[in-house]
Amino acid sequence: MSINAKTEFEPKIVALCCNWCSYAGADLAGSSRLGYPANIKIIRVPCSCRVNPMFILRAFEKGADGVIICGCHPGDCHYSTGNYYARRRMTLLFSMLDYIGVEQGRTRVEWVSAAEGVKFGATMNEFAAKIHSLGENVRLGDLRCRN
Amino acid sequence: MQELGKRASELLAAGSVARVLGWKTGDLAWGPVPAYFENEEQLSELVYNGFCGANLSKYMIEASKLKGKTLVFLKPCDTYSFNQLIKEHRVDREKALIIGVGCHGKLDIEAIKKQGIKGIESISEEGSELKIKTIYGDKSLDYNLALLERCHVCKGKEHRIYDERLLESKETGDKERFAGVNEIEAMSPEEKFAFFQKELSKCIRCNACRNVCPACSCRKCVFDSNKFDSAQKANVDSFEEKMFHVIRAFHVAGRCTDCGECSRVCPQGIPLHLFNRKFIKDIDQLYGEFKAGEDAETKGPLTDFSFEDAEPGVVAERG
């Protein structure tokens, strides 16, 4: 146990944002001075379809307490159809994670366009609150990755 | 069994095929192994009995690269896998002469042992009875009690692809296919986690489930990558166990024909089909009923989409 151990639980949340919509949405949220928790770490991906199921599992391994995937609204994908494929994949993966006992609230997909800075901020606040209430991810973490 | 050998030697002699892909007796009487036969003499070793559960369709990937045609014996459920491999351009239909063989359900030595029969020396089939010779004397067992799990939820005894057919089949499906999945879904998250923890901690990462799976046919596998830190070694912790099995099942989602080979070969007896069947159940519910391998043309559910698909939030709503 480190002497700097925090007494209060601060969730670590990974947000995988698509380059064309959600990342720009996050940018807009920032430039509009809309607050969202600092627990959210954004990773930019070319498209929500780029998200490999392994990314999500790895994030949990390395200690993330929640993972959210943001992409363009269905029909607005920069690559026309990427998010439709991502939608099917993520639905199946989340269902599988639920099946092996990882709480449903820890994973989420949200469609955020480049103009929706407000939605981005609100979604992230809501998601962080949800993870806060669920507590630490103990099911999928790798003990070796804990500090 | 004689019919199979006879037809195979006829075709070999006529030069229609260069080799035969079938089963021959392995080290143990209840473990026939897949084998190639290239001449009459070798063909005398060909066997086809209740323990020939091995799905030969995956061997056709390599056989498609050989010179000449290969005669392959496929059971009804194996033909689904073969169709799926044609769809994925992994086998060459022109290089295969498929003889669809009848199936009375395949036997599981573990199921026999579970009935309390020990010290088995030999097993013979007599109608709907199994005569088992053990070191403690002769025993008999109902054939249905010794079936593999997959045969209790049989897809049907119709060959989806074949050139010729031999032997009769017998219906064996008598259980609900998704019963196991439903049971787990009804558990609380803690119970689910405990259940999979218990099952998956047995995994020794022998990769047998991956190697035997007819849908797992990538030339380069993610689990063999040097950058993947759990490659070629036993799982270190519960995360690696789960990641391997979730990703393995995910990679075959929408392509898995539910042939049950993964569970059959698992040396640790992990019910791996529970992962694959969960995906199948979800796909059926969300994207319409889909049977992988029913034909060689239809698009798989994960390589297709519709504008009205359910949002991923549906998982949480469903509860």
Boltz contact constraints between the chains, C-beta under 6 A:
constraints:
  - contact:
      token1: [A, 53]
      token2: [B, 250]
      max_distance: 6.0
  - contact:
      token1: [A, 57]
      token2: [B, 243]
      max_distance: 6.0
  - contact:
      token1: [A, 61]
      token2: [B, 239]
      max_distance: 6.0
  - contact:
      token1: [A, 84]
      token2: [B, 305]
      max_distance: 6.0
  - contact:
      token1: [A, 85]
      token2: [B, 305]
      max_distance: 6.0
  - contact:
      token1: [A, 87]
      token2: [B, 309]
      max_distance: 6.0
  - contact:
      token1: [A, 88]
      token2: [B, 302]
      max_distance: 6.0
  - contact:
      token1: [A, 88]
      token2: [B, 305]
      max_distance: 6.0
  - contact:
      token1: [A, 90]
      token2: [B, 312]
      max_distance: 6.0
  - contact:
      token1: [A, 91]
      token2: [B, 312]
      max_distance: 6.0
  - contact:
      token1: [A, 92]
      token2: [B, 253]
      max_distance: 6.0
  - contact:
      token1: [A, 92]
      token2: [B, 279]
      max_distance: 6.0
  - contact:
      token1: [A, 92]
      token2: [B, 282]
      max_distance: 6.0
  - contact:
      token1: [A, 94]
      token2: [B, 312]
      max_distance: 6.0
  - contact:
      token1: [A, 94]
      token2: [B, 315]
      max_distance: 6.0
  - contact:
      token1: [A, 95]
      token2: [B, 282]
      max_distance: 6.0
  - contact:
      token1: [A, 95]
      token2: [B, 315]
      max_distance: 6.0
  - contact:
      token1: [A, 96]
      token2: [B, 246]
      max_distance: 6.0
  - contact:
      token1: [A, 98]
      token2: [B, 315]
      max_distance: 6.0
  - contact:
      token1: [A, 99]
      token2: [B, 278]
      max_distance: 6.0
  - contact:
      token1: [A, 100]
      token2: [B, 196]
      max_distance: 6.0
  - contact:
      token1: [A, 101]
      token2: [B, 189]
      max_distance: 6.0
  - contact:
      token1: [A, 101]
      token2: [B, 192]
      max_distance: 6.0
  - contact:
      token1: [A, 101]
      token2: [B, 193]
      max_distance: 6.0
  - contact:
      token1: [A, 103]
      token2: [B, 189]
      max_distance: 6.0
  - contact:
      token1: [A, 104]
      token2: [B, 315]
      max_distance: 6.0
  - contact:
      token1: [A, 104]
      token2: [B, 316]
      max_distance: 6.0
  - contact:
      token1: [A, 109]
      token2: [B, 312]
      max_distance: 6.0
  - contact:
      token1: [A, 139]
      token2: [B, 193]
      max_distance: 6.0
  - contact:
      token1: [A, 140]
      token2: [B, 239]
      max_distance: 6.0
  - contact:
      token1: [A, 142]
      token2: [B, 237]
      max_distance: 6.0
  - contact:
      token1: [A, 142]
      token2: [B, 239]
      max_distance: 6.0
